[in-house]
Amino acid sequence: MPDILVMAKAIASGFPLSCIVSNKELMDTQPPGSMGGTYSGNAVSCAAAIATLEVFEEEKYWKTSIIDIRGLDLMVGLEFTGVPRGFVATVAKAGVENHDIILLTTGIYETLRLIPPLTATADESMTESRD
């Protein structure tokens, strides 16, 4: 469990909204008013966030999870459960169409394969040397 989780954008389907989630003890250390921002309490963004949560609930996305992470070094597969057939193909296609990331599907299950380019440095790959 992370100490602090920061979320934005997707929580309101692209409308300007963000949030911070943490345990009570840590959040109680913040002085009153310190967690405000330009878009604090924006009614349209809050309505969009509620609608986004309703879609997640209706589509049962809360039951989606990664059940297996497997691979060697930089090649990693993330296997999902609780997703409709074709979910990872849709995610991979969206990544390419939005020019964000190239993802590959693999295997007979809903599995995404992550393979960074061979030109990735050790710092970029965030792996330790296995010499």
N, C-alpha and C positions, 0 to 999 in steps of 0.2 A: 504494500500500500504506500502510495506517495504521501509525503507530508503535506504538499500543496498541489492541487490540480488546477490549472488555468485553462479556460475554454473560451472560444470566441467564434464568431462568424457562423459556423454550422449550427450552433445551438438555436439560432433564429433564422435558419435557411438563408443566410446571406445578409440579413438586416444587421445594422450596427448594434451589437450586443456582446457582452463578455461577462464572465463570472469567475470567481475564485471559490474553490471548495477545499475545506481543510477541517481538521478536528477543532472542537470548541476551545480547547486549551490554547492552541496556537492563534486562533482568530481573536480570542479575548485579549491578546497582547497588542492588538492594533488600536490606536486611539480613535475615538468617534470621528466620523467624516473622512478618515484617511483612505477609504476604499471607493471614493467617488470617481466620476469621470465625465467627459463631455456628453456621453449618451445615457447617463444614469436615468433610469426610470422612463425611458422613451416608450410611450404607450404603444406605438405601432410595432416597435421591435419586441416588446414584451408579448403582444398578441401573436406575433409571428413565432416566438419561442413556444408559447402554449400550443399553437397549431402544430408545430414541429414535434412536440412531445406527444400530442394526440396521434399523429401518424405513426410514430415509433410504437406506441401502445397498440394501435389497431393492427399494424403489420407484425407485431410480436418481435421487433428487433431486439428487445431486452434479452431475449433468449439466445441471441447470437453470441458466440464466443469462439475464441481460438482454442482448439482442443489439443493441438500438437504444434510444436516448433521443432523442426528438424533440419539438419544440414551440417556441412563441413565448412569451416572458415567463412568465406564471403557468400557462399551459395546457401540460401536458407528458404525453407518452405513453411508457410503458415497455413495450417488446415483449420477450416471453419466448420462449425456445427450450427444448426438452427437457421440456416439460410436456404433460400430456394435454389433449385438446380439452375446453374448458369450465373449465380451471384458473382463469383470471382471473375468470370469472363466479362461481365458488365463493368466491374471495377477496373479491370485491366484496360478495357476499351476506353473508359472515361479518362483514365490517366493519360493515354496517348492523345485522345481528342483534345484534351485541355492543355497539352504540351507540358504536363507536370512531371510525369514519370513513366517509364516503360516497365510494365509488370508482365510476367508470364504466368499462364496457368499450367498446372502439371497434374498428372495422375488421374485416377478415376473419381477422386473425392473433390470437394470444393477447396482446392489448395492453390495459393498464390506462391510463385517462386520469385524471390528477390535475388538478383545477381548484379552487383555493381560492376562498372567497367574495369577491365584489366589495368587501366591506367590509374585507378584509385590508389592514393597513398595510404600508408599505415594509419595516419591521423584521420583521414576521411573514412576509412573502413571501420575504425574504432575496434579493431581486433588486436590482440597481443601477438607478438612474434612467437612462432612455435619452433624456433631453431634449437 
